[in-house]
Amino acid sequence: MTDERRRMPRIKRRLLVRFRAADDEKYRSAFTSDISPLGLFLVTSRLEVIGQPLVLQVETLPQNILYLRGRVAWTRTVSLEMRTVEKTGFGVHLDNVPEEWYRFLMGETNATA
């Protein structure tokens, strides 16, 4: 675990995310398991390559989409037996985070307090 992960608050939140590699046109779907100001974890059995730039569409509310960019920071593969405890997927470090993402997170933090 890096120092950055320890400093950044994580919010357990399941959000629908459509994402694609920055050089691809085909979107895939996944759900988040946690989110933070600079990243999120996508639960998916099909992993991307570490360092891969991504384009993301995060559904924060029905009919409300936030458009983000980031890159794959790390991946985690979990055996079938352990998937009830841990999730397979990858972490995304967000780049050039828009103000709307921070406002959304502030609302989520206040909702869980």
C-alpha positions in Angstrom: 0.0 0.0 0.0 1.5 3.4 -1.0 1.6 6.4 1.2 -0.9 8.1 -1.2 -3.5 5.5 -0.7 -3.2 5.9 3.1 -3.6 9.7 2.9 -6.5 9.7 0.4 -9.9 9.0 2.0 -11.8 6.1 0.3 -15.5 6.0 0.0 -17.2 2.7 -0.5 -19.5 3.3 -3.4 -20.9 1.3 -6.2 -21.2 3.4 -9.4 -21.7 2.2 -12.9 -18.7 3.1 -15.1 -18.3 2.8 -18.8 -14.7 2.9 -19.8 -12.4 2.4 -22.8 -8.8 2.6 -23.6 -7.9 6.1 -24.9 -7.0 4.7 -28.3 -10.1 2.4 -28.6 -13.7 3.2 -29.5 -15.4 0.2 -27.7 -16.7 0.9 -24.2 -16.9 -1.8 -21.5 -18.9 -1.6 -18.3 -17.8 -2.1 -14.6 -18.8 -1.0 -11.2 -16.7 0.8 -8.6 -16.1 -0.6 -5.2 -14.5 2.5 -3.8 -13.7 6.0 -5.0 -11.5 8.9 -3.9 -10.5 12.4 -5.0 -7.7 11.0 -7.3 -8.9 7.5 -8.1 -11.3 4.6 -8.1 -11.3 0.8 -8.1 -13.2 -0.9 -11.0 -14.5 -4.4 -10.3 -14.0 -6.5 -13.5 -12.6 -9.9 -14.4 -11.0 -8.5 -17.6 -8.0 -6.4 -16.6 -6.3 -3.6 -18.5 -2.6 -3.1 -18.7 -0.9 -1.1 -16.0 -0.2 2.4 -17.4 -3.1 2.2 -20.0 -4.8 5.6 -20.5 -8.5 5.4 -20.0 -11.6 7.4 -20.8 -14.4 6.9 -18.2 -18.0 7.8 -18.0 -19.2 7.6 -14.4 -22.9 7.5 -13.6 -23.2 9.5 -10.4 -27.0 9.6 -10.5 -29.5 8.2 -13.1 -29.2 10.5 -16.1 -26.0 12.2 -14.7 -22.6 11.3 -16.2 -19.2 12.6 -15.2 -16.5 12.3 -17.9 -13.1 11.5 -16.5 -9.7 10.5 -17.8 -7.1 8.4 -16.0 -4.7 5.5 -16.3 -4.5 2.0 -14.8 -2.4 2.2 -11.7 -2.5 -1.4 -10.5 -4.4 -4.6 -11.0 -5.6 -7.4 -8.7 -6.5 -10.9 -9.6 -8.4 -13.0 -7.0 -9.2 -16.7 -7.2 -12.8 -17.7 -7.5 -12.8 -19.0 -4.0 -11.8 -15.6 -2.6 -14.1 -13.4 -4.6 -16.6 -13.2 -1.8 -13.9 -11.5 0.3 -11.8 -9.7 -2.3 -12.7 -8.3 -5.8 -10.8 -8.8 -9.0 -10.2 -5.5 -10.9 -7.9 -2.5 -11.2 -7.2 0.8 -9.7 -7.4 4.0 -11.8 -5.4 7.1 -11.1 -7.4 10.1 -12.4 -5.8 12.8 -14.4 -6.9 16.4 -14.6 -9.8 15.8 -12.3 -12.8 18.1 -13.0 -14.3 20.2 -10.3 -17.6 18.3 -10.6 -15.9 15.1 -9.3 -14.7 16.9 -6.2 -18.3 18.3 -5.6 -19.7 14.8 -6.1 -17.3 13.4 -3.5 -18.0 16.2 -1.0 -21.7 15.3 -1.3 -20.9 11.6 -0.7 -18.7 12.4 2.3 -21.5 14.5 3.9 -24.0 11.7 3.1 -22.0 9.1 5.0 -21.1 11.4 8.0 
